[in-house]
Amino acid sequence: MLVYLLVFPTFFPTNTVPQWGDILLGVFAPRILILIYIYQNLGYDNIWFAAHLVVLILAYFGGGRETRRRRSKRSASDV
């Protein structure tokens, strides 16, 4: 990501996020950075914004049914 920011800065979508914000969000919270890009370029009433927002919420709260099932299996086998 740093190579593209420094060598090919035009590959990133146009946005108002400062370059240091692109780097920090890209490393620590890439899904939020993607939401910012989609919001600024396509708007919030786009299907891609909704899809990424749903995935962000699911990932934040621990995933779906399959993830919880795997976690419960693993914790039961640890006992």
JOQUILIN-V876426 format. One record per pair of residues at least 4 apart in sequence whose C-alpha atoms are under 6 Angstrom apart, sorted by the first residue. I is the first residue (numbers start at 1). GAP is how many residues later the second one is. If there is no record, write none. Layout:
# JOQUILIN-V876426
<<I GAP> <I GAP>>
This chain:
# JOQUILIN-V876426
<<3 4> <4 4> <5 4> <17 4> <21 4> <22 4> <24 4> <25 4> <25 5> <25 8> <26 4> <35 4> <38 4> <39 4> <39 5> <44 5> <55 4> <58 5> <59 4> <63 4>>
